[in-house]
């Protein structure tokens, strides 16, 4: 149930505070969501047909892309409507990145492929963009990049025109090049002398707190160890690494870096899953807070009863190749991001998906930490799990869970688990579009079908105790190696039903532009979805925002209680009015029978 609200429309809600604890509860709804179409690998998310419902991009058989369009009024909710088969081209699809790569406000699809006839880790990786036209894909309507690449490219907005660009290292080179969206020609290279680490976990996200996305690179130091470089956007330019950080000293196998506002201070922190031995029997998740240069473990205990669990090291011979990855999202909407991870039984062969809840730290060495939920029955029943991520199935602001398990050497099986709450909490869901057009898009295209990397969101509000709190998130900051990031951000508010005092949105800026592109909105209603259209880019005051409200259970119960109170008051008024009328009638009868002396 959605209803569009104008920002100037006053809204007063009487809300009750929930007192029951937040508990993890899941229900398998795979059949309701996908029916019998559960084969394949979920490779990406995006609103392909611009209906404001997020669709799934699924790879089947290694060489076929199917787009499952969402229709929450139908059963199943997702069904395959668009098909693109590459079987005749003799390639395997390694990644899918939707986006508007030519600026026509229609969603295109970038695919990376490798030859199916070759084996090994040095297969050349090709990049092809299939152009979206009238919500379809045509195998003949495509553009192929001239170079092959040594690793999956990173999608970012390098020149700040809100058209995604392609960042990658050509085969046989160590220098990254940037292919600008639109013309799809190599326009410039990045002036770095450090070779890129494979598999990389580059990110395009604001790390300096100025609402302009910076560039984070995973590179190799002189001794071939992994290091991390931050290239701040200074005046619209990426002129060089402003800071370099080494991996944790005990890390032997380094997973994918993830950026989240881990402790709710409004700044992005660096999460890093690692193995501290070559066989990956001892796993740790490290955190480096914003402004700090020290790695702090936030999860070291992977033991459940007498069973030791650990991360699953990458198998480069498998397609898709799956590095150690955390997928983050605010599962319980308390304002602190949780995580999903794939762990294996070190004494057996089973792999399972586990939920890692963000909880207060148990000692003084950190403020927050992860706690593993070992006993989620519906999640534990899925064996041979390979990938797990968050996804808002019902578009209600509550993050559900998708698990991909191994089925065959080329295919997976999709499992969908619904997130059930035993207590009510609040959120705000924000999606930032490209802003290339607003209401005057070419061919009357709706501008909603765009996956846009680089926008940054932050809010400030008051919690249930009256203390100020804030949180931040970057939109589509990573795209390679099964990042599976959502084209929107769901920011939890906890059980505080207060309006958001401020919500800030910033977008990348072009080279040479020193003005920060940021806009602020005030008094945002909780449990709402905000669609931001930054048009025109250079004038933030003219940006528009469409607000949709998703009532929570407490809002509905409050409305019912309010109606009940009104009916009760009306009943009392009716009874009093009836009694007063009876008294008036009795007085009139007495007056009629009274003797009038004046008449004598």
C-alpha positions as CSV (number, residue, x, y, z in Angstrom):
1,X,0.0,0.0,0.0
2,X,1.6,3.2,-1.1
3,X,0.3,6.8,-1.1
4,X,2.1,9.8,-2.5
5,X,2.5,12.6,-0.1
6,X,3.4,16.2,-0.8
7,X,6.1,17.6,1.4
8,X,3.9,20.6,2.4
9,X,1.1,18.3,3.5
10,X,1.0,18.2,7.4
11,X,1.0,14.8,9.0
12,X,0.5,14.1,12.7
13,X,0.9,10.6,13.9
14,X,0.3,9.3,17.4
15,X,2.6,6.3,17.7
16,X,3.2,3.7,20.4
17,X,6.6,2.4,21.3
18,X,7.1,-1.4,20.8
19,X,8.6,-3.1,23.7
20,X,9.2,-6.6,22.4
21,X,12.8,-7.5,21.3
22,X,13.9,-7.7,17.7
23,X,14.3,-11.3,16.8
24,X,15.6,-12.8,13.6
25,X,12.8,-14.8,11.9
26,X,12.7,-16.1,8.4
27,X,10.2,-17.9,6.1
28,X,10.9,-19.6,2.8
29,X,8.8,-18.0,0.1
30,X,10.7,-19.2,-2.9
31,X,7.6,-20.6,-4.6
32,X,5.6,-17.4,-4.1
33,X,8.3,-15.3,-5.5
34,X,9.7,-17.4,-8.4
35,X,7.3,-20.4,-8.8
36,X,9.2,-23.1,-10.5
37,X,11.8,-20.7,-12.1
38,X,14.4,-21.2,-9.4
39,X,17.4,-22.2,-11.6
40,X,20.3,-19.9,-12.2
41,X,22.5,-17.3,-10.5
42,X,21.1,-13.9,-9.4
43,X,23.8,-11.6,-10.9
44,X,22.3,-8.1,-10.4
45,X,19.3,-6.0,-9.5
46,X,17.7,-3.0,-11.3
47,X,14.4,-1.5,-12.4
48,X,14.6,-2.6,-16.1
49,X,11.1,-1.5,-17.1
50,X,11.0,1.7,-15.0
51,X,7.9,0.7,-13.0
52,X,9.5,1.6,-9.6
53,X,9.8,-2.2,-8.8
54,X,13.2,-3.8,-8.6
55,X,13.8,-6.6,-11.1
56,X,16.3,-9.6,-11.0
57,X,19.0,-10.3,-13.5
58,X,19.6,-14.0,-13.6
59,X,22.3,-16.0,-15.5
60,X,21.4,-19.5,-16.5
61,X,23.7,-22.2,-18.0
62,X,26.5,-19.7,-17.9
63,X,25.5,-18.2,-21.3
64,X,22.0,-17.0,-20.9
65,X,20.7,-13.8,-19.2
66,X,17.1,-13.6,-18.2
67,X,15.5,-10.6,-16.6
68,X,12.8,-11.4,-14.1
69,X,10.4,-8.5,-14.0
70,X,8.6,-7.8,-10.7
71,X,4.9,-7.7,-10.4
72,X,3.7,-7.8,-6.8
73,X,0.1,-8.2,-7.9
74,X,0.8,-11.5,-9.7
75,X,1.8,-14.9,-8.5
76,X,4.7,-15.6,-8.7
77,X,5.9,-12.1,-8.1
78,X,8.9,-12.4,-10.5
79,X,8.7,-14.0,-14.0
80,X,11.2,-14.2,-16.8
81,X,10.2,-11.6,-19.4
82,X,13.4,-10.7,-21.2
83,X,15.9,-13.2,-22.6
84,X,19.4,-12.8,-24.0
85,X,21.2,-16.0,-25.1
86,X,24.9,-16.0,-25.9
87,X,25.1,-19.7,-26.6
88,X,26.0,-19.2,-30.2
89,X,29.0,-16.9,-29.3
90,X,30.8,-19.6,-27.3
91,X,31.2,-17.5,-24.1
92,X,30.4,-17.7,-20.4
93,X,28.9,-14.7,-18.6
94,X,31.0,-13.8,-15.5
95,X,29.2,-10.6,-14.3
96,X,26.2,-8.4,-15.1
97,X,26.0,-4.7,-14.4
98,X,22.8,-2.8,-15.4
99,X,23.0,0.9,-16.0
100,X,22.3,3.8,-18.5
101,X,25.6,3.8,-20.4
102,X,24.5,6.2,-23.2
103,X,22.4,8.7,-21.3
104,X,19.0,8.0,-22.8
105,X,17.4,7.2,-19.5
106,X,16.8,3.6,-20.6
107,X,18.5,0.8,-18.8
108,X,21.3,-1.0,-20.7
109,X,23.1,-4.1,-19.5
110,X,26.9,-4.6,-19.4
111,X,28.1,-8.1,-19.5
112,X,31.6,-9.5,-19.0
113,X,32.4,-12.8,-20.7
114,X,35.2,-15.3,-21.1
115,X,35.6,-17.9,-23.9
116,X,33.9,-21.2,-22.9
117,X,36.4,-23.3,-24.8
118,X,39.4,-22.1,-22.8
119,X,40.2,-23.1,-19.2
120,X,42.5,-21.6,-16.5
121,X,42.8,-18.3,-14.7
122,X,44.2,-16.3,-17.6
123,X,41.2,-16.3,-19.9
124,X,40.7,-12.9,-21.6
125,X,37.7,-11.1,-20.3
126,X,35.6,-9.2,-22.8
127,X,33.2,-6.3,-22.0
128,X,30.0,-5.9,-24.0
129,X,27.2,-3.4,-23.5
130,X,23.7,-4.4,-24.8
131,X,21.6,-1.4,-25.4
132,X,18.2,-1.3,-23.9
133,X,15.4,-0.2,-26.2
134,X,11.7,-0.1,-25.3
135,X,12.4,-2.4,-22.3
136,X,13.9,-5.1,-24.4
137,X,17.4,-6.4,-25.3
138,X,18.6,-7.4,-28.8
139,X,21.6,-9.6,-29.3
140,X,22.5,-7.5,-32.3
141,X,22.2,-4.1,-30.6
142,X,25.4,-4.0,-28.7
143,X,28.9,-2.3,-28.4
144,X,32.0,-4.2,-27.5
145,X,35.0,-2.6,-25.9
146,X,38.2,-2.9,-28.0
147,X,40.3,-4.2,-25.2
148,X,40.0,-7.3,-23.1
149,X,40.7,-7.0,-19.4
150,X,42.6,-8.9,-16.7
151,X,39.8,-8.6,-14.1
152,X,36.2,-7.6,-14.0
153,X,35.9,-3.8,-14.5
154,X,34.7,-1.4,-11.9
155,X,31.7,0.8,-12.8
156,X,31.9,4.4,-11.6
157,X,31.1,8.0,-12.6
158,X,34.6,9.3,-13.1
159,X,33.7,12.5,-14.9
160,X,30.6,13.4,-13.0
161,X,28.2,13.5,-15.9
162,X,25.9,10.9,-14.2
163,X,26.6,8.4,-17.0
164,X,28.4,5.3,-15.7
165,X,32.0,4.9,-16.8
166,X,34.1,1.7,-17.0
167,X,37.3,1.4,-15.0
168,X,39.6,-1.5,-15.7
169,X,43.1,-2.8,-16.5
170,X,43.6,-4.0,-20.2
171,X,45.2,-7.4,-20.7
172,X,49.0,-7.1,-20.7
173,X,49.0,-3.7,-19.0
174,X,49.3,-2.5,-15.4
175,X,47.7,0.9,-15.9
176,X,44.0,1.3,-15.4
177,X,42.0,3.1,-18.1
178,X,38.7,4.8,-18.0
179,X,36.2,4.2,-20.7
180,X,33.6,7.1,-20.6
181,X,30.0,6.2,-21.0
182,X,28.2,7.4,-24.1
183,X,31.0,7.0,-26.7
184,X,32.5,4.0,-24.9
185,X,36.0,5.0,-26.0
186,X,39.0,5.0,-23.7
187,X,39.4,8.7,-22.7
188,X,42.1,8.7,-20.1
189,X,44.2,6.5,-17.8
190,X,44.7,6.8,-14.1
191,X,48.1,7.9,-13.1
192,X,49.0,5.1,-10.6
193,X,52.2,3.1,-10.5
194,X,50.8,0.4,-8.3
195,X,49.5,-2.8,-10.0
196,X,45.9,-3.8,-9.2
197,X,45.1,-6.7,-7.0
198,X,43.1,-9.5,-8.5
199,X,40.3,-10.0,-7.6
200,X,39.9,-6.3,-6.8
201,X,37.4,-4.7,-4.5
202,X,37.5,-1.2,-5.8
203,X,34.8,1.2,-4.6
204,X,33.4,4.6,-5.6
205,X,32.1,6.2,-2.4
206,X,32.5,9.2,-0.3
207,X,35.3,8.5,2.2
208,X,36.1,12.1,3.2
209,X,32.7,13.3,4.3
210,X,32.1,16.0,1.6
211,X,29.3,14.1,-0.2
212,X,31.4,13.6,-3.3
213,X,32.4,10.1,-4.2
214,X,36.1,9.2,-3.9
215,X,37.9,6.3,-5.5
216,X,39.1,3.4,-3.4
217,X,41.6,0.9,-5.0
218,X,42.9,-2.5,-3.9
219,X,46.5,-2.6,-5.2
220,X,49.8,-4.5,-4.6
221,X,52.7,-3.0,-2.7
222,X,56.3,-3.5,-3.7
223,X,56.5,-6.8,-1.7
224,X,53.3,-8.0,-3.6
225,X,51.2,-7.8,-0.5
226,X,47.7,-6.3,-0.6
227,X,47.3,-2.6,0.1
228,X,44.5,0.0,-0.1
229,X,44.7,3.4,-1.8
230,X,42.2,6.2,-1.4
231,X,42.0,8.8,-4.2
232,X,40.0,11.7,-2.8
233,X,38.0,13.8,-5.2
234,X,39.7,17.2,-4.9
235,X,37.9,19.9,-6.9
236,X,36.4,17.3,-9.2
237,X,39.8,15.6,-9.9
238,X,41.5,12.4,-8.9
239,X,45.1,13.5,-9.0
240,X,46.7,10.8,-6.8
241,X,46.4,8.6,-3.8
242,X,45.8,10.7,-0.7
243,X,46.3,7.8,1.7
244,X,47.6,4.2,1.6
245,X,46.8,1.5,4.0
246,X,48.3,-2.0,4.5
247,X,46.3,-5.1,5.1
248,X,46.1,-6.5,8.7
249,X,49.4,-7.9,9.6
250,X,48.0,-11.4,10.3
251,X,45.9,-11.6,7.1
252,X,47.0,-14.3,4.8
253,X,44.0,-14.4,2.4
254,X,42.3,-11.1,1.9
255,X,38.6,-11.0,0.9
256,X,36.5,-8.2,-0.6
257,X,36.5,-4.8,1.1
258,X,33.1,-3.4,2.1
259,X,32.2,0.1,3.1
260,X,29.4,0.8,5.7
261,X,28.6,3.2,8.4
262,X,29.2,0.5,10.9
263,X,28.7,2.5,14.2
264,X,26.2,5.1,13.0
265,X,28.4,8.2,13.1
266,X,27.7,9.4,9.6
267,X,31.0,8.3,8.1
268,X,31.9,5.2,6.1
269,X,34.0,2.5,7.7
270,X,36.1,-0.2,6.1
271,X,35.1,-3.9,6.7
272,X,37.6,-6.6,5.6
273,X,37.0,-10.4,5.9
274,X,40.3,-12.3,5.9
275,X,41.8,-15.7,6.6
276,X,44.8,-15.9,8.8
277,X,46.2,-19.1,7.4
278,X,46.7,-20.6,3.9
279,X,44.0,-23.2,4.3
280,X,41.5,-20.6,5.5
281,X,40.8,-22.4,8.8
282,X,40.9,-19.3,10.9
283,X,38.7,-16.4,9.8
284,X,38.5,-12.9,11.1
285,X,36.5,-9.8,10.1
286,X,38.4,-6.5,10.6
287,X,37.2,-3.0,10.8
288,X,39.0,0.3,10.2
289,X,37.0,3.2,11.3
290,X,36.8,6.5,9.4
291,X,39.8,8.6,10.3
292,X,41.7,5.7,11.9
293,X,44.7,3.8,10.7
294,X,44.2,0.8,13.0
295,X,42.5,-2.5,12.2
296,X,40.2,-3.8,14.9
297,X,38.6,-7.3,14.8
298,X,34.8,-7.2,15.1
299,X,34.3,-11.0,14.7
300,X,36.9,-13.6,15.6
301,X,34.8,-16.4,17.2
302,X,33.5,-18.6,14.4
303,X,32.9,-21.6,16.7
304,X,29.4,-23.0,17.3
305,X,29.3,-25.6,20.0
306,X,32.3,-27.8,19.0
307,X,32.1,-27.0,15.3
308,X,34.6,-24.5,13.8
309,X,33.4,-22.5,10.8
310,X,35.4,-20.4,8.4
311,X,35.2,-18.4,5.2
312,X,35.3,-20.2,1.8
313,X,38.4,-19.4,-0.2
314,X,38.0,-18.4,-3.9
315,X,37.9,-21.2,-6.5
316,X,39.2,-19.5,-9.6
317,X,38.1,-22.4,-11.8
318,X,34.4,-21.9,-11.1
319,X,32.2,-19.6,-13.1
320,X,31.2,-17.3,-11.5
321,X,34.4,-17.0,-9.4
322,X,33.4,-16.2,-5.8
323,X,35.9,-14.4,-3.6
324,X,35.3,-14.0,0.2
325,X,32.5,-11.4,0.4
326,X,30.3,-9.9,2.9
327,X,26.9,-8.5,1.8
328,X,25.6,-5.8,4.1
329,X,22.2,-4.4,5.0
330,X,20.2,-3.3,8.0
331,X,18.3,-6.5,8.6
332,X,16.6,-5.4,11.9
333,X,16.3,-1.7,11.0
334,X,18.1,-0.6,14.2
335,X,20.3,1.9,12.3
336,X,23.4,-0.4,12.3
337,X,24.2,-2.5,9.2
338,X,24.3,-6.3,9.6
339,X,25.9,-8.7,7.2
340,X,25.5,-12.0,5.4
341,X,28.4,-14.4,4.9
342,X,29.0,-17.9,3.5
343,X,30.9,-20.1,5.9
344,X,32.1,-23.7,5.6
345,X,32.4,-26.4,8.2
346,X,36.2,-26.9,8.6
347,X,35.7,-30.5,9.7
348,X,33.3,-31.3,6.9
349,X,32.2,-30.2,3.4
350,X,29.0,-28.3,4.1
351,X,28.7,-24.6,3.3
352,X,25.9,-22.5,4.7
353,X,24.7,-18.9,4.8
354,X,24.8,-17.1,8.1
355,X,23.4,-13.8,9.4
356,X,25.9,-11.6,11.3
357,X,24.1,-9.1,13.5
358,X,25.7,-5.8,14.4
359,X,25.5,-5.6,18.2
360,X,27.2,-3.4,20.9
361,X,30.8,-4.5,21.7
362,X,31.3,-6.7,24.7
363,X,34.6,-5.0,25.7
364,X,36.2,-1.6,25.5
365,X,38.3,-2.3,22.4
366,X,35.5,-1.4,20.0
367,X,32.0,0.1,20.0
368,X,30.2,-2.4,17.8
369,X,30.8,-6.0,16.7
370,X,29.2,-8.9,14.8
371,X,27.3,-11.7,16.5
372,X,26.6,-14.8,14.4
373,X,23.1,-16.2,14.4
374,X,23.7,-19.9,14.3
375,X,20.2,-21.1,14.7
376,X,18.1,-19.6,11.9
377,X,16.3,-22.8,10.8
378,X,15.2,-21.8,7.3
379,X,18.6,-20.4,6.6
380,X,20.4,-23.4,8.0
381,X,18.4,-25.8,5.9
382,X,20.0,-24.6,2.6
383,X,23.1,-26.7,1.9
384,X,25.9,-26.0,-0.5
385,X,25.2,-22.3,-0.2
386,X,27.6,-20.2,-2.4
387,X,26.2,-16.6,-2.3
388,X,23.8,-14.8,-0.1
389,X,22.6,-11.2,-0.2
390,X,19.8,-8.8,1.0
391,X,16.9,-7.8,-1.2
392,X,13.6,-6.0,-0.5
393,X,11.2,-8.5,-2.1
394,X,7.9,-6.7,-1.3
395,X,9.2,-3.1,-1.7
396,X,8.2,-2.4,1.9
397,X,11.5,-1.3,3.2
398,X,12.2,-4.6,5.0
399,X,15.3,-6.4,3.7
400,X,14.7,-10.1,2.9
401,X,17.4,-12.7,2.1
402,X,18.3,-14.4,-1.2
403,X,20.6,-17.5,-1.0
404,X,22.2,-19.1,-4.1
405,X,23.3,-22.7,-3.7
406,X,25.3,-24.9,-6.1
407,X,23.2,-27.1,-8.3
408,X,25.5,-28.1,-11.2
409,X,28.9,-26.9,-12.4
410,X,27.2,-24.1,-14.4
411,X,23.9,-23.5,-12.6
412,X,22.8,-22.6,-9.1
413,X,19.5,-22.8,-7.3
414,X,17.7,-19.7,-5.9
415,X,16.2,-19.6,-2.4
416,X,14.2,-16.6,-1.2
417,X,13.6,-16.1,2.6
418,X,11.2,-13.5,3.9
419,X,12.2,-11.4,6.9
420,X,9.5,-11.6,9.5
421,X,9.5,-9.1,12.4
422,X,8.2,-9.7,15.9
423,X,8.5,-6.0,16.6
424,X,8.0,-2.9,14.6
425,X,10.8,-0.6,13.5
426,X,11.2,2.2,11.1
427,X,13.3,3.0,8.0
428,X,13.8,5.4,5.1
429,X,14.4,4.1,1.6
430,X,16.3,6.4,-0.8
431,X,17.1,5.9,-4.5
432,X,18.9,8.6,-6.5
433,X,18.4,8.6,-10.2
434,X,20.7,10.0,-12.9
435,X,18.9,13.3,-13.2
436,X,19.8,13.5,-16.9
437,X,16.1,14.4,-17.5
438,X,13.1,14.9,-15.3
439,X,9.7,15.1,-17.0
440,X,11.0,15.7,-20.5
441,X,12.9,12.5,-21.2
442,X,13.6,11.4,-24.8
443,X,10.8,9.2,-26.3
444,X,8.7,9.9,-23.2
445,X,10.8,7.5,-21.2
446,X,10.2,7.3,-17.5
447,X,13.5,8.1,-15.7
448,X,13.2,5.5,-13.0
449,X,15.0,2.6,-14.8
450,X,18.5,3.7,-14.0
451,X,21.2,2.1,-11.8
452,X,23.4,5.1,-10.8
453,X,26.8,4.6,-9.0
454,X,28.2,7.3,-6.8
455,X,25.4,9.2,-4.9
456,X,25.8,9.5,-1.2
457,X,23.0,9.7,1.4
458,X,23.1,10.8,5.1
459,X,20.3,11.5,7.6
460,X,20.1,13.1,11.1
461,X,17.3,12.5,13.5
462,X,16.5,11.9,17.2
463,X,16.2,8.4,18.7
464,X,13.5,7.2,21.1
465,X,15.5,8.7,24.0
466,X,15.8,12.1,22.4
467,X,19.5,11.7,21.5
468,X,20.7,12.8,18.0
469,X,21.7,10.0,15.7
470,X,22.7,9.8,12.0
471,X,23.7,7.2,9.4
472,X,25.0,7.3,5.9
473,X,25.4,5.1,2.8
474,X,26.7,5.1,-0.7
475,X,24.6,4.0,-3.7
476,X,26.1,1.2,-5.9
477,X,29.6,1.8,-4.7
478,X,30.9,-1.6,-6.0
479,X,29.9,-3.7,-9.0
480,X,32.4,-6.5,-9.6
481,X,32.7,-10.1,-8.3
482,X,29.1,-10.6,-7.3
483,X,28.8,-7.4,-5.3
484,X,25.0,-7.7,-5.7
485,X,24.4,-4.2,-4.3
486,X,20.9,-2.9,-4.5
487,X,20.0,0.2,-6.6
488,X,18.7,1.9,-3.5
489,X,19.6,2.3,0.2
490,X,17.5,1.2,3.1
491,X,18.5,3.1,6.2
492,X,17.1,1.8,9.5
493,X,15.8,4.3,12.1
494,X,15.2,1.8,15.0
495,X,12.0,2.2,17.0
496,X,12.0,6.0,16.8
497,X,9.1,7.2,14.8
498,X,10.4,10.8,14.7
499,X,10.6,12.7,11.5
500,X,14.1,12.8,9.9
501,X,15.4,16.3,10.8
502,X,17.7,16.4,7.8
503,X,18.3,14.1,4.8
504,X,21.3,15.0,2.6
505,X,22.0,13.7,-0.9
506,X,25.2,14.3,-2.8
507,X,26.2,13.3,-6.4
508,X,29.6,13.2,-8.1
509,X,31.0,16.4,-9.7
510,X,32.9,16.9,-13.0
511,X,36.6,17.7,-13.2
512,X,37.4,21.2,-12.3
513,X,34.1,21.9,-10.5
514,X,34.8,22.9,-6.9
515,X,31.2,23.4,-5.8
516,X,29.8,20.4,-4.0
517,X,26.6,19.0,-5.5
518,X,24.5,18.4,-2.4
519,X,20.9,19.1,-1.4
520,X,19.0,18.8,1.9
521,X,15.5,17.9,2.7
522,X,13.8,18.3,6.1
523,X,11.0,16.6,8.0
524,X,11.1,13.4,6.1
525,X,8.3,11.0,7.2
526,X,9.6,7.6,8.6
527,X,8.7,4.4,6.7
528,X,8.9,6.3,3.4
529,X,10.6,5.9,0.1
530,X,12.3,8.9,-1.4
531,X,13.1,9.0,-5.1
532,X,15.5,11.9,-5.8
533,X,15.9,13.3,-9.3
534,X,19.0,15.6,-9.3
535,X,17.9,17.7,-12.3
536,X,19.7,19.8,-13.3
537,X,23.0,18.5,-11.9
538,X,24.6,21.9,-11.3
539,X,21.7,23.4,-9.4
540,X,20.9,21.4,-6.3
541,X,18.2,23.8,-5.2
542,X,16.1,22.6,-8.2
543,X,16.4,18.9,-7.5
544,X,13.1,17.2,-6.9
545,X,12.1,14.4,-4.6
546,X,9.1,12.2,-4.7
547,X,8.0,10.8,-1.4
548,X,6.0,7.5,-1.0
549,X,4.8,6.3,2.4
550,X,4.7,2.6,3.4
551,X,2.6,2.4,6.6
552,X,4.0,0.2,9.3
553,X,1.9,-2.0,11.6
554,X,2.0,0.5,14.4
555,X,0.7,3.2,12.0
556,X,-2.2,1.0,10.9
557,X,-3.0,0.1,14.5
558,X,-2.8,3.7,15.5
559,X,-5.2,4.6,12.8
560,X,-7.6,1.9,14.0
561,X,-7.3,3.1,17.6
562,X,-7.8,6.7,16.5
563,X,-11.0,5.8,14.6
564,X,-12.2,3.8,17.7
565,X,-11.6,6.8,20.0
566,X,-13.5,9.1,17.6
567,X,-16.5,6.6,17.5
568,X,-16.5,6.4,21.3
569,X,-16.5,10.2,21.6
570,X,-19.3,10.5,19.1
571,X,-21.3,7.9,21.0
572,X,-20.9,9.8,24.2
573,X,-21.9,13.0,22.5
574,X,-24.9,11.3,21.0
575,X,-26.0,9.9,24.5
576,X,-25.5,13.3,26.1
577,X,-27.5,15.0,23.3
578,X,-30.3,12.5,23.7
579,X,-30.4,13.0,27.4
580,X,-30.5,16.8,27.0
581,X,-33.3,16.5,24.5
582,X,-35.3,14.3,26.9
583,X,-34.8,16.9,29.7
584,X,-36.0,19.7,27.3
585,X,-39.1,17.7,26.4
586,X,-39.9,17.1,30.0
587,X,-39.5,20.8,30.9
588,X,-41.8,21.7,28.0
589,X,-44.5,19.4,29.3
590,X,-44.2,20.8,32.8
591,X,-44.5,24.3,31.4
592,X,-47.6,23.4,29.5
593,X,-49.4,22.1,32.7
594,X,-48.3,25.0,34.8
595,X,-51.1,27.4,36.0
596,X,-50.6,30.9,34.6
597,X,-51.7,33.5,37.1
598,X,-51.2,36.3,34.5
599,X,-54.0,34.9,32.4
600,X,-56.6,35.5,35.2
